[in-house]
Amino acid sequence: MMIDTNAIVTATEANQNFSRVAKLAEKKGRVYVFKNNRPKLLVIDLDTEPQIEISDEEKFELVTKRILKEHKAAFEELAK
């Protein structure tokens, strides 16, 4: 996933100054909100990006995380 480093804000900054984040999203199209040095949230300008498109790699990540979360106990048992 390619992220524009000029469109990154911290969760603290987003919490304390959301109007700045909204203006940045209007300018850049999207803003990534990082929490614990990882992308956590995405703020998008629906006028410029009406659809949320994700790559096949991102879809794979989402499905993988869901499967691991749902079947964590089974995977832990298999790991023994």
C-alpha positions as CSV (number, residue, x, y, z in Angstrom):
1,M,0.0,0.0,0.0
2,M,1.5,3.4,-1.0
3,I,0.8,6.2,1.4
4,D,1.5,9.9,0.8
5,T,3.6,10.8,3.8
6,N,2.2,14.4,3.5
7,A,-1.3,13.0,4.3
8,I,-0.4,11.3,7.6
9,V,-1.6,12.5,11.0
10,T,-1.5,11.0,14.4
11,A,-4.6,9.9,16.2
12,T,-3.9,12.5,18.9
13,E,-3.7,15.2,16.2
14,A,-6.9,14.0,14.6
15,N,-8.6,14.0,17.9
16,Q,-7.4,17.5,18.9
17,N,-7.7,19.2,15.5
18,F,-10.2,17.4,13.3
19,S,-10.9,20.6,11.2
20,R,-7.3,20.5,10.1
21,V,-7.6,16.8,9.2
22,A,-10.8,17.5,7.2
23,K,-9.1,20.4,5.3
24,L,-6.2,18.2,4.5
25,A,-8.5,15.4,3.3
26,E,-10.2,18.0,1.0
27,K,-6.8,19.0,-0.3
28,K,-5.2,15.6,-0.7
29,G,-8.3,13.4,-1.2
30,R,-7.5,11.2,1.8
31,V,-5.7,11.4,5.1
32,Y,-4.3,8.4,7.0
33,V,-4.6,8.5,10.7
34,F,-1.8,6.6,12.4
35,K,-2.1,5.0,15.9
36,N,1.0,3.4,17.5
37,N,2.9,4.0,14.3
38,R,0.5,2.0,12.1
39,P,-2.3,3.2,9.8
40,K,-5.5,2.8,11.7
41,L,-8.1,5.1,10.0
42,L,-8.7,6.6,6.6
43,V,-10.5,10.0,6.2
44,I,-11.6,10.6,2.6
45,D,-13.2,13.4,0.8
46,L,-16.3,11.9,-0.8
47,D,-16.4,14.6,-3.4
48,T,-13.1,13.6,-4.9
49,E,-13.1,9.9,-4.0
50,P,-16.7,8.7,-4.0
51,Q,-15.7,5.0,-3.9
52,I,-13.4,3.3,-1.6
53,E,-11.2,1.0,-3.8
54,I,-8.8,-1.5,-2.3
55,S,-6.2,-3.5,-4.0
56,D,-6.2,-7.3,-4.2
57,E,-3.3,-7.3,-1.6
58,E,-5.4,-5.2,0.8
59,K,-8.4,-7.5,0.3
60,F,-6.2,-10.5,1.0
61,E,-4.9,-8.8,4.2
62,L,-8.5,-8.2,5.4
63,V,-9.6,-11.7,4.7
64,T,-6.5,-13.2,6.3
65,K,-7.0,-11.1,9.5
66,R,-10.6,-12.1,9.7
67,I,-9.8,-15.8,9.3
68,L,-7.0,-15.6,11.9
69,K,-9.2,-13.8,14.4
70,E,-12.2,-16.1,13.9
71,H,-10.1,-19.3,14.2
72,K,-7.4,-18.2,16.6
73,A,-8.1,-21.0,19.1
74,A,-7.8,-23.6,16.4
75,F,-4.6,-22.2,15.1
76,E,-3.1,-22.0,18.6
77,E,-4.0,-25.7,19.1
78,L,-2.4,-26.7,15.8
79,A,0.7,-24.8,16.8
80,K,1.3,-27.0,19.9
